[in-house]
Amino acid sequence: MFQLQPRIGIRALGIALTTILLLASPTLVSSSYSEYVGKINNHLQEGNDALATGDLQTAIQNYESCLKLDPNQRYCNINFASALVDMNESEQDETIKRERTARATSVLRHVLSLHPEDGDAAFNLALLLQDSSHSENVTREAAKLYEIAVHAADIDAEGEDRWDALANMAAAKQELGEFLGPYGARRSYERAIVLLEAMVEEYSAYINQILYDEDAAKREYDEEGLNDAQMQVNSINAYLSKLYYGYGTVLAELLPSDCLRLMTEESLMIDKKEGTDENSAKMVCETNAVNAMRLAVDLDGN
């Protein structure tokens, strides 16, 4: 699965569980209720601050205190699950790790029972499920959860695009043989690729500005910024390599009838006008599959 934020094979472009930094804000109806909400917010904020600095014990203690006041507090639950999973990274006792994972899974299922369209809870739960099992049933459930995460981002005008959810959904849908449709593997790979390539363009523009713009010689050379930007480009290109590989394998597996259907749809494929019937459309798919594989090789830094 996919990892670039505070988790492929494609299957393992992981990203660490998403944490939420919002505070509770219900309508205040009395001073005592205001104090109650204030305590919840304080525990949430202190938990978030501790989580950000890697003080996981303090973070967990604050989230647990928050949940004692309100067991249904959405963001305390999601961040509590994230902290539990982070604790497992340095844990040697497999029994304790399984217990933490089970508790985190239960917490996230609780959030989704109250908020079925919560994209962060859905994304985090999908990662946990896929880390615990490779069965078809788990992959199918994870794919549905990633779809919830992608849909939540799509309808949130102020939210960030979820390339991570798109990438993991693409891999899961490919594993299930679900290639077509707006949330199928083909379209999901394409959307994730477009988002990551835009990020590469931004970093590359910054690198070029440091090195080549008119005032570059007059400014103090930002070697640290340059190195960091180049590391980011290299890291993103490594993900893009895996995405292009997955995309290429999907195109290669499509039926001729599916390829013909794609000739009239928006996609990253080139030379679609040459696909006038099933046979020629299949050739277009195969040519684009080879091109995607070549890009995957070119982008692979290993």
C-alpha positions as CSV (number, residue, x, y, z in Angstrom):
1,M,0.0,0.0,0.0
2,F,0.9,3.7,-0.3
3,Q,3.2,5.7,2.3
4,L,3.9,9.5,2.1
5,Q,1.9,11.2,4.8
6,P,1.6,11.5,8.9
7,R,1.2,4.2,4.5
8,I,3.2,-1.2,-5.2
9,G,4.2,-4.2,-5.5
10,I,1.6,-1.7,-5.9
11,R,-0.2,-3.2,-2.9
12,A,2.4,-1.6,-0.6
13,L,2.4,2.0,-1.6
14,G,1.2,2.6,1.9
15,I,0.6,5.8,3.8
16,A,0.6,6.1,7.6
17,L,-2.8,6.5,9.1
18,T,-4.3,9.9,8.6
19,T,-4.6,12.1,11.6
20,I,-7.2,14.9,12.1
21,L,-6.4,18.2,13.7
22,L,-9.9,19.7,14.0
23,L,-11.5,20.5,17.3
24,A,-15.0,19.8,18.4
25,S,-17.4,22.8,18.0
26,P,-21.0,21.9,19.1
27,T,-23.4,24.7,20.0
28,L,-22.7,25.9,23.5
29,V,-25.9,26.0,25.6
30,S,-24.5,26.5,29.1
31,S,-21.3,27.4,30.9
32,S,-21.0,23.8,32.2
33,Y,-21.5,22.4,28.7
34,S,-19.0,24.9,27.5
35,E,-16.5,23.6,30.0
36,Y,-17.3,20.1,29.0
37,V,-16.6,20.8,25.3
38,G,-13.5,22.8,26.3
39,K,-12.1,19.7,28.1
40,I,-12.7,17.6,25.1
41,N,-11.0,20.1,22.8
42,N,-8.0,20.4,25.2
43,H,-7.5,16.7,25.3
44,L,-7.8,16.5,21.5
45,Q,-5.3,19.4,21.0
46,E,-2.8,18.0,23.5
47,G,-3.1,14.6,22.0
48,N,-2.5,16.1,18.5
49,D,0.5,18.1,19.8
50,A,2.0,15.0,21.4
51,L,1.4,12.9,18.3
52,A,3.1,15.5,16.1
53,T,6.2,15.3,18.2
54,G,6.2,11.5,18.5
55,D,5.2,11.4,22.1
56,L,2.8,8.5,21.6
57,Q,2.2,7.6,25.2
58,T,1.0,11.2,26.0
59,A,-1.0,11.3,22.8
60,I,-2.8,8.1,23.7
61,Q,-3.4,9.2,27.3
62,N,-5.1,12.4,26.0
63,Y,-7.2,10.7,23.4
64,E,-8.4,8.2,26.0
65,S,-9.3,11.0,28.3
66,C,-11.2,12.6,25.5
67,L,-13.1,9.4,24.8
68,K,-14.0,9.0,28.4
69,L,-15.8,12.3,28.2
70,D,-17.3,11.5,24.8
71,P,-16.9,8.0,23.4
72,N,-18.2,9.1,20.0
73,Q,-15.9,12.0,19.5
74,R,-15.0,11.6,15.9
75,Y,-11.5,13.0,15.8
76,C,-10.3,11.7,19.1
77,N,-11.3,8.2,17.9
78,I,-9.5,8.5,14.5
79,N,-6.3,10.0,16.0
80,F,-6.4,7.4,18.8
81,A,-6.4,4.6,16.3
82,S,-3.5,6.3,14.5
83,A,-1.5,6.6,17.7
84,L,-2.1,2.9,18.5
85,V,-0.8,1.9,15.1
86,D,2.2,4.1,15.4
87,M,3.0,2.5,18.7
88,N,3.3,-0.9,16.9
89,E,6.3,0.4,14.8
90,S,8.7,-0.1,17.8
91,E,6.8,-2.9,19.5
92,Q,8.5,-6.3,19.6
93,D,5.7,-8.3,21.3
94,E,3.5,-9.7,18.5
95,T,0.6,-10.3,20.9
96,I,0.6,-6.6,22.0
97,K,0.8,-5.6,18.4
98,R,-2.2,-7.7,17.4
99,E,-4.2,-6.3,20.4
100,R,-3.4,-2.7,19.4
101,T,-4.3,-3.4,15.8
102,A,-7.6,-5.0,16.8
103,R,-8.4,-2.1,19.0
104,A,-7.6,0.4,16.3
105,T,-9.7,-1.5,13.8
106,S,-12.6,-1.6,16.3
107,V,-12.3,2.2,16.9
108,L,-12.4,3.0,13.2
109,R,-15.4,0.7,12.6
110,H,-17.1,2.6,15.4
111,V,-16.4,5.9,13.7
112,L,-17.8,4.6,10.4
113,S,-20.9,3.3,12.1
114,L,-21.6,6.9,13.2
115,H,-20.2,8.6,10.1
116,P,-20.4,6.2,7.1
117,E,-18.9,8.7,4.7
118,D,-15.8,9.7,6.8
119,G,-13.0,9.5,4.3
120,D,-10.1,9.5,6.8
121,A,-11.6,6.7,8.9
122,A,-12.4,4.7,5.8
123,F,-8.9,5.1,4.4
124,N,-7.2,4.2,7.7
125,L,-9.4,1.1,8.2
126,A,-8.7,-0.1,4.7
127,L,-4.9,0.1,5.4
128,L,-5.3,-1.8,8.6
129,L,-7.4,-4.5,6.9
130,Q,-4.9,-5.0,4.1
131,D,-2.0,-5.1,6.5
132,S,-3.7,-8.0,8.4
133,S,-4.9,-10.1,5.5
134,H,-4.5,-10.6,1.7
135,S,-7.8,-12.5,1.3
136,E,-10.2,-11.6,-1.5
137,N,-12.9,-10.6,1.0
138,V,-10.6,-8.2,2.8
139,T,-9.4,-6.7,-0.5
140,R,-13.0,-6.2,-1.6
141,E,-13.9,-4.4,1.7
142,A,-10.7,-2.3,1.5
143,A,-11.6,-1.3,-2.1
144,K,-15.0,-0.1,-0.9
145,L,-13.4,1.8,1.9
146,Y,-10.9,3.5,-0.4
147,E,-13.8,4.4,-2.6
148,I,-15.4,6.2,0.3
149,A,-12.2,8.1,1.0
150,V,-11.9,9.1,-2.7
151,H,-15.5,10.2,-2.9
152,A,-15.2,12.2,0.3
153,A,-12.3,14.1,-1.1
154,D,-14.1,14.6,-4.4
155,I,-17.1,16.3,-2.8
156,D,-15.0,18.4,-0.4
157,A,-14.2,21.6,-2.2
158,E,-11.6,22.6,0.3
159,G,-10.1,19.2,0.9
160,E,-6.9,17.8,-0.5
161,D,-6.9,15.4,-3.4
162,R,-6.3,11.9,-2.2
163,W,-3.7,10.4,-4.5
164,D,-2.9,7.9,-1.8
165,A,-6.5,6.6,-1.6
166,L,-6.7,6.6,-5.4
167,A,-3.5,4.6,-5.7
168,N,-4.5,2.0,-3.2
169,M,-8.0,1.8,-4.6
170,A,-6.5,1.2,-8.1
171,A,-4.3,-1.6,-6.8
172,A,-7.2,-3.2,-4.9
173,K,-9.6,-2.9,-7.8
174,Q,-7.0,-4.3,-10.2
175,E,-6.6,-7.3,-7.9
176,L,-10.3,-7.8,-8.0
177,G,-10.4,-7.5,-11.8
178,E,-12.5,-4.3,-11.6
179,F,-10.8,-2.3,-14.4
180,L,-13.5,0.1,-15.7
181,G,-15.9,2.7,-14.4
182,P,-15.2,6.0,-12.5
183,Y,-13.7,4.2,-9.6
184,G,-12.2,1.3,-11.5
185,A,-8.5,0.5,-11.6
186,R,-7.8,2.2,-14.9
187,R,-9.3,5.6,-14.0
188,S,-7.9,5.5,-10.5
189,Y,-4.4,4.9,-11.7
190,E,-4.7,7.8,-14.1
191,R,-6.0,10.2,-11.5
192,A,-3.3,9.3,-9.1
193,I,-0.6,9.7,-11.8
194,V,-1.9,13.1,-12.8
195,L,-1.8,14.3,-9.2
196,L,1.7,13.1,-8.5
197,E,3.0,14.4,-11.8
198,A,1.6,17.8,-10.8
199,M,3.6,17.6,-7.6
200,V,6.8,16.7,-9.5
201,E,6.2,19.8,-11.7
202,E,5.9,22.0,-8.7
203,Y,9.1,20.8,-7.1
204,S,10.9,20.9,-10.5
205,A,9.9,24.5,-11.0
206,Y,11.3,25.3,-7.5
207,I,14.6,23.6,-8.4
208,N,14.8,25.5,-11.7
209,Q,14.1,28.7,-9.9
210,I,17.0,28.1,-7.5
211,L,19.4,27.2,-10.2
212,Y,18.4,29.1,-13.3
213,D,16.2,32.2,-12.8
214,E,17.6,35.7,-13.5
215,D,18.2,36.5,-9.8
216,A,19.7,33.1,-8.9
217,A,23.3,34.4,-9.0
218,K,22.4,37.3,-6.7
219,R,20.8,35.2,-4.0
220,E,22.4,33.1,-1.4
221,Y,22.5,29.5,-2.7
222,D,19.8,27.4,-0.9
223,E,21.6,24.1,-1.0
224,E,19.4,22.6,1.7
225,G,16.2,23.6,-0.1
226,L,17.5,22.3,-3.4
227,N,18.5,18.9,-1.9
228,D,15.1,18.5,-0.2
229,A,13.2,19.3,-3.3
230,Q,15.3,16.8,-5.3
231,M,14.7,14.2,-2.7
232,Q,11.0,14.8,-3.0
233,V,11.1,14.5,-6.7
234,N,13.0,11.2,-6.5
235,S,10.6,9.9,-3.9
236,I,7.5,10.8,-5.9
237,N,9.0,9.4,-9.1
238,A,9.5,6.1,-7.3
239,Y,5.7,6.0,-6.6
240,L,5.0,7.1,-10.2
241,S,7.1,4.1,-11.4
242,K,4.8,1.7,-9.5
243,L,1.7,3.5,-10.6
244,Y,2.7,3.4,-14.3
245,Y,3.5,-0.3,-13.9
246,G,0.1,-1.0,-12.5
247,Y,-1.6,1.2,-15.2
248,G,0.3,-0.6,-17.9
249,T,-0.7,-4.1,-16.6
250,V,-4.4,-3.0,-16.5
251,L,-4.3,-1.7,-20.1
252,A,-2.7,-5.0,-21.2
253,E,-5.4,-7.1,-19.5
254,L,-8.4,-5.2,-21.0
255,L,-10.6,-7.1,-23.4
256,P,-10.9,-5.8,-27.0
257,S,-14.4,-4.6,-26.3
258,D,-13.3,-2.7,-23.2
259,C,-10.5,-1.1,-25.2
260,L,-12.9,0.0,-27.9
261,R,-15.1,1.6,-25.2
262,L,-12.1,3.6,-23.9
263,M,-11.4,5.1,-27.3
264,T,-14.2,7.6,-26.7
265,E,-13.5,8.2,-23.0
266,E,-11.2,10.7,-21.4
267,S,-7.9,9.0,-20.5
268,L,-4.1,9.4,-20.6
269,M,-3.8,7.1,-23.6
270,I,-2.5,8.4,-26.9
271,D,-3.5,7.6,-30.5
272,K,-7.0,6.7,-29.5
273,K,-8.3,7.8,-32.9
274,E,-6.6,4.8,-34.3
275,G,-8.8,2.4,-32.4
276,T,-11.8,2.2,-34.8
277,D,-12.8,-1.4,-34.0
278,E,-12.1,-4.0,-31.3
279,N,-8.9,-5.3,-32.9
280,S,-7.3,-1.9,-33.5
281,A,-8.5,-0.6,-30.1
282,K,-6.8,-3.6,-28.5
283,M,-3.6,-2.6,-30.3
284,V,-3.9,0.9,-29.0
285,C,-4.3,-0.5,-25.4
286,E,-1.3,-2.7,-25.9
287,T,0.9,0.1,-27.3
288,N,-0.1,2.4,-24.4
289,A,0.6,-0.5,-21.9
290,V,4.2,-0.8,-23.3
291,N,4.7,2.9,-23.1
292,A,3.5,2.9,-19.5
293,M,5.9,0.0,-18.6
294,R,8.8,1.9,-20.2
295,L,7.9,5.0,-18.1
296,A,7.9,2.8,-15.1
297,V,11.4,1.6,-15.8
298,D,12.6,5.2,-16.6
299,L,11.2,6.5,-13.3
300,D,12.5,3.7,-11.2
301,G,15.5,5.0,-9.3
302,N,16.8,1.6,-8.4
